Amino acid sequence: MTEQLENIQRRRMHGLYLSRECSDLEELSRELMGLHCWFHRNVAFSALIRGAEIAGWKQALTKTWLYRGTLHGVAEDDLPQLLALHVNNSYLAQWWGADRLDDLADEVLRLMEDGVFSRAEMREIFADRLSEEDIRMVFSPWGGIFVYLARLGKVAFRDMTSRDFDLIDAAPTRSREEVLPELLRRYFAAYGPATLADAAWFLGFWGPEKKLLKDMDLSEFSRFDCGSSTYYYVDDGADLGEIPELTLLSGFDPVIVSYVDRSAVLSPEYRSRAVMKSGICLPTVAVNGRVAGLWNIKNGAPIVEFFDTQEPRIVRETKERVDFIRFRTAGRI
């Protein structure tokens, strides 16, 4: 391992609480700018791996759509700032027009005030006024009108495991230009060393939006060059600790999915085994900071599969850690 690669791994694992612990789930979510929860149980996995308590975890965080259009569990008071990062451009506005979309959104909100919280109920209510195609788009299982309202800070999932929604009050009070410097600093503090391309990917900045990052004052960040890229990070003088010999990583773990170049932790030859063609990132096992196998809990049983032969001690300890997570999440996910 080169000295630069070791530096990248040590700093990332420290920043992402993989070589130290964060006992409070809400604090962990703030530090990592949300916990990825395309599958809700990954939040519990990620929290336990990082030393957080998961009692009451289903209600502790707000589940909603953030950057890159993905679902995250977010500390409620952090949501207005994170939602301010993007303009709420919905495909429904292109389909229907902005005025008609806003009228529909207002009606959905009124129905929620009257106690209608599920897509299924909404579909029935609008069935006699909208075409089948409109119903599919507006109340799509991928979000539809609820994504639009969630990005306005008006609705979110009822809890981390529910498919129903609740009204919330998390509308952004600042502009993207106002929140971006702080959010970029938070990104480099937790996820650094990282490149501007990594930051753009994580924050969901596509095309011309990337210029917003290139035009920012980056003088406050420490940096170094590796290959043809410049890596930025926040050097707070903390003891980074060592790269753990053995680390469990959750599905969609931030140390994997938050970077354009994932080679620091995931070798190209194993990429297709850890990240499926659909984009689903499986729970993995890292040995000395590198992904070396898969783990999961299926039908209540711990599953471990290494890509190559490992020492019996590593295999045994991995199974013990997975069984610990199985025990801690039994009946909770």
Stockholm file with secondary structure:
# STOCKHOLM 1.0

chainA/1-333         MTEQLENIQRRRMHGLYLSRECSDLEELSRELMGLHCWFHRNVAFSALIRGAEIAGWKQALTKTWLYRGTLHGVAEDDLPQLLALHVNNSYLAQWWGADRLDDLADEVLRLMEDGVFSRAEMREIFADRLSEEDIRMVFSPWGGIFVYLARLGKVAFRDMTSRDFDLIDAAPTRSREEVLPELLRRYFAAYGPATLADAAWFLGFWGPEKKLLKDMDLSEFSRFDCGSSTYYYVDDGADLGEIPELTLLSGFDPVIVSYVDRSAVLSPEYRSRAVMKSGICLPTVAVNGRVAGLWNIKNGAPIVEFFDTQEPRIVRETKERVDFIRFRTAGRI
#=GR chainA/1-333 SS CCHHHHHHHHHHHHHTTSSSCCCCHHHHHHHTTSEECSSTHHHHHHHHHTTCCCTTHHHHSEEEECGGGCEEEECGGGHHHHHTTSCCCCHHHHHHCHHHHHHHHHHHHHHHHTTCCCHHHHHHHHTTTSCHHHHHHHTCTTCTHHHHHHHTTSEEESSSSCSSEEECCCCCCSCHHHHHHHHHHHHHHHHCSBCHHHHHHHHTCCGGGHHHHHTSCCTTSEEEEETTEEEEECCCCCCCCCCCSEEEECTTCHHHHTCSCCTTTSCHHHHHHHBCTTSCBCCEEEETTEEEEEEEEETTEEEEEESSCCCHHHHHHHHHHHHHHHHHHTTTC
#=GC SS_cons         CCHHHHHHHHHHHHHTTSSSCCCCHHHHHHHTTSEECSSTHHHHHHHHHTTCCCTTHHHHSEEEECGGGCEEEECGGGHHHHHTTSCCCCHHHHHHCHHHHHHHHHHHHHHHHTTCCCHHHHHHHHTTTSCHHHHHHHTCTTCTHHHHHHHTTSEEESSSSCSSEEECCCCCCSCHHHHHHHHHHHHHHHHCSBCHHHHHHHHTCCGGGHHHHHTSCCTTSEEEEETTEEEEECCCCCCCCCCCSEEEECTTCHHHHTCSCCTTTSCHHHHHHHBCTTSCBCCEEEETTEEEEEEEEETTEEEEEESSCCCHHHHHHHHHHHHHHHHHHTTTC
//
